[in-house]
Structure formats: structure tokens, C-alpha cells
């Protein structure tokens, strides 16, 4: 899967600079690990791979050029100060030294302009670099199933009679026609038990997360474009499809996930991670995807939609704990879907499906008999310091020094797809009823069937 590489936006539609400072990149660390970045770029199969590889190759020369220009500028300033000091001591030297001072000012301006140009060019390259890759990530399109959830003894078969759309329409749980008239394609109204089931899934996910020590937050669904960019969501635009709804004439866009606005809580802050070295939050938001998927594929029903409810897990951690946190989020998701009774597989995602921010990522795909295939219902990623360097989110380490946190995110509940999977798997043909999973019964007012 090709990924579109993104260059960090400097201006908005209103020609105002984003209120996001320049990222604080570890230039020394990047230069010492050029081969690892080259491996990451090639393994992710980025659309403009060759250009980025060429830019990467030029980084050492750019770095040396910047050092040389800074040295030249400092020397020019020193000579200029010496001449100005001589004039202060003896004003008779003014006419004699003035041409030299003027020449030094011109040299200073020329060197400074060149430095700005080279520095901006280098910043563009550094901003466009993907994260490094965890050595455990499968390479180039070979996903690895690491765990099965509720795997049956015999493999279930596709069953068109279990397609969620017809079942939900018959039971007055969904209205796609009115949504198409109101909003357009890939939209929906949830009605009656359909709406109740969404609320039940949200409450189940939030309550479970709180029991696991996550603090509950309802974040904004609008974000400055600079925040969206810093979180790495423009690189997730794939195959020319625009993923983010940007608000025309403004510096804002609708978020594709609460991950964006939860990460923004750490913008330009020194985080308190406590004794555990980990801070955990769970957020509920509406999410917006400008292009919900390839035209003509999965456009009917709930699998690919433009707007939906999602419960998101987000953690900041000391770097030494981030892999451990990723595993804990994966285990949380496994617990969640195990209890819902869904048959699913946990996948260690390949390098060409990670996007730019992820160091490594797990997806969970649930069996959907009406579709006749597995479909993604959950994802969790370790972004290490990719987002924190762009958002300037730091913590004080044990030595009292400031260090960039690692950020880890995971889906607790992408409502439409889980709702789809529950309807298709729990539909009882003989009675024309939908069974309610045990964890949701209390949230459905004690109702066991629809």
C-alpha cells in the first residue's frame, strides 16, 4: 500500500502561519542513523520514495553547510564589533572604517539569507522523514497474525443473509436513504435499537477503559491544521485520497480520530508522568474521514463512512516504557473483543501499512459473515517521539533533564464497524432476532435480543 509523503504546512488558506513552532529534531541522532532511515523509507514504500532518499543523502552536506554558515556569521559579527569598538574609541576612524562595516553588513545579510534558505530546506526534509521501524514489524506487505480471538473449531463461511444493512433496515435500526438525501453517500441515521447499541458500545468501552486506569476526556472534534500535521495524519492520505476535511479559509480541520486532539493536550508542555512514568487518557469524539474508501467498495452500510463515533485510548510514556504500553493496549483490545464474543485476529502490521508516525502497529480484524471477510475494527500504534517532537511535549527524567515523551494510541471502539460485526455474527435466522452480547445487556436496559 503506497503512502503519500507530506511536507509540513507553513501557511494556511488565510495566509497566516500555523500556531505550531518548528519541530525539535534530533539532527545528530538522524545523521548517525541514516541507514536506518533509508531502510524505513524503502520499507514503507512511500510514493515519493526516491526524492526523499536523495534528500536524506544530502542531509550531511546540508548540516556541514549550516555549521559553516553559522561560523562565518559569527566571525563577521566579531569583526564588525571590533571595528565598531575602534570607532567608539576614535571617531576620526569613522570614514576610514565605514566602507568595511558596510561590506560586513552586506556579507552578514547574504550569509543569513543563505542560512535561512538551507535551514528551511533541511527542516522540510526532517519533517518529511517517517519514524524509524521496529525490527519486529514485518516487511513489505506480509502481515503476521500474532493472536486469534474466539477462534471457532471450524472456519465460518460467508453468509449474505447476514448482511447488516438488510437486517438493520428490516428492524428499523438504520436509515441510509434519508442520510443520503441529508448529507450524501457514506452517511447514515441510526434509529431505535441501532442508536441504543451505539451508546451501549461507547459506554462499555469507556467504562472498561476507566477500570484500567484511563482518565475520561471529551476532546474537540476541530483542530488547527498544524496540530493535525504534527500528529502525522496528512501522510496517511493514500492513493491520492484526501482523508482530512479542512475548513476552507480557516486554519482548522475536522479530526479523523480523537488521537489528534488528545495528543494536542501535550502541546508545548512538560508532562507529569508520575511514578509509573505513564499517563493514560480515553477520549470520545465524532470522527470525520473525507474519503471513506475506494469508490464502489464498501460504500453501502457501516463499514466505510464519513462520520462516526469512536472511543480512543492515548498514552504518554517515558521512552523506556513505550513498547510495554503498546502491548498493554493490544491486550486491552483483545479483552474488549473477547468479551463481546467476536471472532477476530490480531495482526502485526507490515512496514508498508504503518503510515509515517508509527514505529510499529497492531490491527484487529473481526470476522464479518455478511461481507464474507475479516474487517479492521481496531488499531494500536507506538509513535515513539514522532508526535512529541512536533508538538514539543516533554517530561523531566530521573536526572532532572527534559526529554521527549513517547506517544502510544489505540482504538477502544470504532462504533460502526463493531456494530456491523455484532449484528452480522449475532443474527439468529430462525427467530429473526439479534442477540445482545453479555457485556452490553445492562447498557441496553436488560434487553437480551433485538
C-alpha positions in Angstrom: 0.0 0.0 0.0 1.6 3.3 -1.1 1.7 6.2 1.3 1.6 9.8 0.2 4.5 11.7 1.8 3.6 15.0 3.2 5.5 18.3 3.6 4.7 20.2 6.7 2.4 23.2 6.0 3.8 26.6 6.7 0.8 28.8 5.8 -2.9 28.4 5.8 -5.7 29.4 3.4 -5.8 32.8 5.2 -2.0 33.2 4.7 -1.4 33.1 8.5 1.3 31.0 10.0 0.2 27.9 11.9 0.5 28.4 15.6 2.8 25.5 15.8 6.5 26.0 16.4 9.3 24.2 14.4 9.8 20.6 15.5 12.9 20.0 17.6 14.6 17.2 15.6 17.5 15.2 16.9 19.7 16.1 13.9 22.8 14.4 15.4 20.8 11.2 16.0 19.3 11.3 12.5 22.8 11.7 10.9 24.1 8.9 12.9 21.3 6.6 11.7 20.9 7.5 8.1 21.0 3.8 7.1 18.1 3.1 9.4 16.0 5.9 8.0 16.8 4.7 4.5 15.6 1.3 5.5 12.4 2.8 7.0 11.7 4.9 3.8 12.2 1.9 1.5 10.2 -0.5 3.7 7.2 1.9 3.9 7.0 2.2 0.1 6.4 5.9 0.1 5.1 7.4 -3.1 8.0 9.9 -3.5 10.5 7.4 -2.1 13.3 8.3 -4.5 13.1 12.0 -3.8 13.2 11.5 0.0 16.1 9.1 -0.3 18.0 11.8 -2.3 17.1 14.4 0.2 18.3 12.1 3.0 21.6 11.6 1.2 22.1 15.4 1.1 21.5 15.9 4.8 25.1 15.5 5.9 26.3 18.1 3.4 23.4 20.5 4.4 24.4 20.0 8.1 28.0 20.9 7.3 26.9 23.9 5.2 24.8 25.2 8.1 27.7 24.8 10.6 30.0 26.6 8.1 27.5 29.5 7.6 27.0 29.9 11.4 30.7 30.0 11.8 31.1 32.6 9.0 28.2 34.7 10.5 29.8 34.7 14.0 33.2 35.7 12.5 31.6 38.5 10.5 29.8 39.8 13.6 33.0 39.6 15.7 35.0 41.6 13.1 32.1 44.1 12.8 32.0 44.6 16.6 35.8 45.1 16.7 35.5 47.8 14.0 32.6 49.5 15.8 34.6 49.5 19.0 37.5 51.2 17.3 35.2 53.9 16.0 33.8 54.4 19.6 37.3 54.8 20.9 38.4 57.1 18.0 35.7 58.8 15.9 38.2 60.0 13.5 38.4 56.4 12.1 34.7 56.6 11.1 35.3 57.5 7.4 38.1 55.0 7.2 36.3 52.0 8.6 32.7 52.7 7.4 33.2 51.0 4.0 34.4 47.9 5.7 31.4 47.9 8.1 29.1 48.3 5.2 30.7 45.4 3.4 30.4 43.3 6.5 26.7 44.1 6.8 26.2 43.0 3.2 28.1 39.8 3.9 26.1 39.2 7.0 22.8 39.7 5.2 23.9 37.4 2.3 25.1 34.6 4.7 21.9 35.0 6.8 19.6 34.7 3.8 21.5 31.6 2.6 21.4 30.1 6.2 17.6 30.6 6.3 17.1 29.0 2.9 19.3 26.0 3.7 17.8 25.6 7.2 14.2 25.7 5.9 15.1 23.2 3.2 16.7 20.9 5.8 13.6 21.3 8.1 11.4 20.3 5.2 13.3 17.1 4.8 13.4 16.3 8.5 9.7 17.0 8.8 9.0 14.6 5.9 11.0 11.7 7.4 9.0 8.8 8.6 9.6 7.3 12.0 12.2 4.5 12.3 10.9 0.9 12.2 10.7 -1.6 15.0 12.7 -4.6 13.9 9.6 -6.8 14.8 7.5 -5.1 12.1 7.0 -7.5 9.1 8.5 -6.1 5.9 6.7 -5.1 2.7 3.1 -6.4 2.8 3.5 -9.6 4.9 1.1 -9.1 7.9 1.7 -11.5 10.8 -1.2 -12.9 12.8 0.0 -12.9 16.4 -3.2 -13.9 18.2 -6.7 -15.3 17.5 -9.7 -14.2 19.4 -12.6 -16.6 20.0 -11.4 -18.8 17.1 -14.0 -21.5 16.3 -13.2 -25.1 15.7 -14.4 -24.8 12.1 -13.9 -21.8 9.9 -17.2 -19.9 9.4 -18.5 -19.3 5.9 -19.7 -16.1 4.2 -23.4 -15.7 4.5 -25.1 -12.9 2.5 -28.3 -13.4 4.5 -26.4 -11.9 7.5 -25.6 -8.7 5.7 -26.1 -6.0 8.3 -27.8 -3.4 6.1 -30.9 -5.6 5.2 -31.2 -6.8 8.8 -31.0 -3.4 10.3 -33.3 -1.8 7.8 -35.9 -4.5 8.4 -35.7 -3.9 12.1 -35.9 -0.1 11.7 -32.4 0.3 13.2 -30.9 2.3 10.3 -32.0 4.8 7.6 -29.5 5.1 4.8 -31.8 6.7 2.2 -32.6 9.7 4.4 -28.9 10.1 5.3 -28.0 10.1 1.6 -30.6 12.9 1.0 -29.5 14.9 4.0 -25.7 14.5 3.8 -24.7 12.4 0.8 -23.1 9.0 0.3 -21.4 7.1 3.1 -23.7 8.6 5.8 -26.4 7.0 8.0 -29.0 7.5 10.6 -29.0 5.1 13.5 -32.6 4.6 14.8 -34.1 3.0 17.9 -32.1 -0.1 19.0 -29.4 0.8 16.4 -28.8 4.1 18.3 -29.1 2.4 21.6 -26.5 -0.2 20.6 -24.1 2.6 19.6 -24.5 4.2 23.1 -24.1 0.8 24.7 -20.8 0.2 22.9 -19.5 3.6 23.8 -20.4 3.2 27.5 -18.9 -0.3 27.6 -15.6 0.9 26.1 -15.3 4.0 28.3 -16.2 2.1 31.5 -13.8 -0.7 30.7 -11.0 1.9 30.0 -11.7 3.7 33.2 -11.4 0.4 35.2 -8.0 0.1 33.6 -6.9 3.4 34.9 -7.6 5.7 31.9 -9.0 9.2 32.7 -12.1 10.1 30.6 -12.0 13.1 28.3 -14.3 14.5 25.6 -12.0 16.5 23.3 -12.8 18.9 20.5 -13.5 17.5 17.0 -12.0 20.5 15.4 -8.2 21.1 15.4 -5.7 23.5 13.9 -4.2 22.1 10.8 -0.8 22.4 12.3 -1.8 20.0 15.1 -3.2 17.6 12.6 0.0 17.7 10.6 2.2 17.3 13.7 0.3 14.1 14.6 1.2 12.7 11.1 -2.3 12.5 9.6 -1.6 14.1 6.3 0.9 11.3 5.4 -2.0 8.8 5.9 -3.6 10.2 2.8 -3.3 7.2 0.5 -3.5 6.7 -3.3 -4.5 10.3 -3.9 -7.4 10.2 -1.5 -7.9 13.2 0.8 -8.6 12.0 4.3 -8.9 15.2 6.3 -11.8 17.7 6.0 -10.1 21.1 6.0 -12.3 24.1 6.7 -12.0 26.5 3.8 -10.5 29.8 4.7 -9.6 28.8 8.2 -6.7 27.2 10.0 -8.8 24.3 11.2 -9.9 20.8 10.1 -12.2 18.1 11.4 -10.3 15.3 13.2 -10.2 11.8 11.8 -9.7 10.5 15.3 -9.6 11.8 18.9 -5.9 10.8 18.8 -5.2 14.2 17.3 -6.8 16.4 19.9 -5.8 14.1 22.8 -2.1 14.4 21.6 -2.6 18.2 21.5 -3.2 18.2 25.3 0.6 17.9 25.5 1.4 20.7 23.1 4.3 22.8 24.3 4.0 21.3 27.8 6.2 19.4 30.3 4.1 16.4 31.2 3.8 15.0 34.7 4.1 11.2 34.2 4.0 10.3 37.9 5.8 7.4 39.5 4.6 5.0 36.8 6.2 7.0 34.0 2.9 6.7 32.1 -0.2 9.0 31.6 -3.3 7.4 30.2 -6.5 9.0 28.8 -9.5 7.7 26.9 -11.4 10.1 24.7 -14.8 10.0 23.0 -15.4 12.0 19.8 -17.1 12.2 16.5 -14.6 11.4 13.7 -14.6 12.6 10.1 -12.9 11.0 7.0 -13.2 13.0 3.8 -12.7 9.9 1.6 -14.2 6.9 3.3 -12.7 4.4 0.9 -12.3 3.4 -2.7 -15.4 4.3 -4.8 -17.7 1.4 -5.3 -16.2 -0.7 -2.5 -17.9 -1.0 0.9 -19.9 2.2 0.3 -23.2 0.6 1.3 -23.7 0.3 5.0 -21.5 1.0 8.0 -18.1 -0.3 7.0 -16.8 2.9 5.4 -18.5 6.1 6.4 -17.6 9.8 6.5 -18.6 10.4 10.1 -18.8 8.1 13.2 -18.3 7.8 16.9 -15.0 6.5 18.2 -13.5 5.8 21.6 -9.8 6.3 21.6 -7.0 5.4 24.0 -4.0 7.7 24.2 -0.8 7.4 26.4 2.3 9.4 27.1 5.2 7.5 28.5 8.8 7.6 29.3 10.7 6.2 26.2 11.8 3.0 28.1 8.1 2.0 28.7 6.5 2.7 25.3 6.8 -0.9 23.9 5.4 -2.2 27.1 2.5 0.3 26.9 1.8 -0.8 23.3 1.5 -4.4 24.4 -0.8 -3.4 27.2 -3.1 -1.5 24.8 -3.2 -4.5 22.5 -4.1 -6.8 25.4 -6.8 -4.3 26.4 -8.3 -4.5 22.9 -8.1 -8.3 23.0 -10.0 -8.4 26.3 -12.7 -6.0 24.9 -13.4 -8.0 21.8 -13.1 -11.4 23.6 -15.8 -10.3 26.0 -18.0 -9.2 23.0 -17.7 -12.7 21.6 -16.3 -11.6 18.3 -14.1 -14.0 16.2 -11.1 -11.9 15.3 -7.4 -11.9 14.5 -4.6 -9.7 15.9 -2.1 -8.6 13.2 1.4 -7.3 13.5 1.1 -4.8 10.6 3.7 -4.7 7.8 6.0 -1.8 7.2 4.2 -0.5 4.1 0.9 -0.1 6.1 2.2 1.9 9.1 1.8 5.5 7.9 4.6 7.9 8.8 4.3 8.2 12.6 4.2 4.5 13.7 7.3 2.7 14.9 5.1 -0.4 14.9 1.4 -1.2 14.9 -1.2 -3.9 15.6 -4.6 -4.2 13.9 -7.5 -6.3 15.0 -9.8 -7.7 12.2 -13.1 -9.2 13.1 -15.0 -11.8 11.0 -18.0 -10.2 9.2 -20.1 -13.0 7.6 -22.3 -10.7 5.7 -19.3 -9.2 4.0 -17.7 -12.6 3.7 -14.3 -11.4 5.1 -12.5 -10.0 8.0 -12.6 -6.3 8.5 -10.5 -3.9 10.6 -12.2 -2.9 13.9 -9.2 -1.7 15.9 -5.6 -0.5 15.7 -2.9 0.5 18.2 0.5 2.2 17.4 3.7 3.2 19.1 4.7 6.6 17.6 7.8 6.9 19.9 8.8 10.6 19.7 7.5 11.4 16.2 4.5 13.4 17.5 6.1 14.7 20.7 9.0 16.4 18.8 6.5 18.1 16.5 4.3 19.1 19.5 7.1 19.9 21.9 5.8 17.5 24.5 8.5 16.7 27.1 9.0 15.3 30.6 11.7 15.6 33.3 13.7 12.4 33.5 15.2 10.9 36.7 18.2 13.2 36.2 16.0 16.3 36.1 16.7 16.8 32.3 14.0 17.5 29.8 13.3 14.6 27.4 10.7 14.0 24.7 7.9 11.6 25.7 6.7 8.7 23.6 3.1 8.7 22.5 1.1 5.5 22.0 -2.5 5.3 20.7 -5.2 2.7 20.3 -8.8 2.3 19.3 -11.1 1.2 22.1 -14.2 1.3 20.0 -14.8 2.3 16.3 -18.6 2.1 16.7 -19.9 1.5 13.2 -17.7 -1.5 12.3 -18.1 -3.2 15.7 -21.9 -2.6 15.5 -21.8 -4.2 12.0 -19.8 -7.2 13.2 -22.2 -7.7 16.2 -25.3 -7.6 14.0 -23.9 -10.0 11.4 -22.4 -12.5 13.9 -25.3 -12.5 16.4 -28.2 -12.6 14.0 -30.4 -15.7 14.6 -32.2 -16.6 11.4 -34.7 -19.0 13.0 -36.2 -16.3 15.2 -35.2 -13.2 13.2 -33.5 -11.8 16.3 -30.2 -10.2 17.1 -28.5 -11.5 20.3 -27.0 -8.8 22.6 -23.5 -9.8 24.0 -23.5 -10.2 27.7 -21.4 -7.1 28.5 -23.9 -4.9 26.7 -27.1 -6.2 28.2 -27.0 -3.8 31.2 -26.4 -0.8 28.8 -29.4 -1.9 26.8 -31.8 -1.8 29.7 -31.6 -5.5 30.3 -32.6 -6.4 26.8 -31.0 -9.6 25.5 -32.4 -9.6 22.0 -33.4 -7.1 19.3 
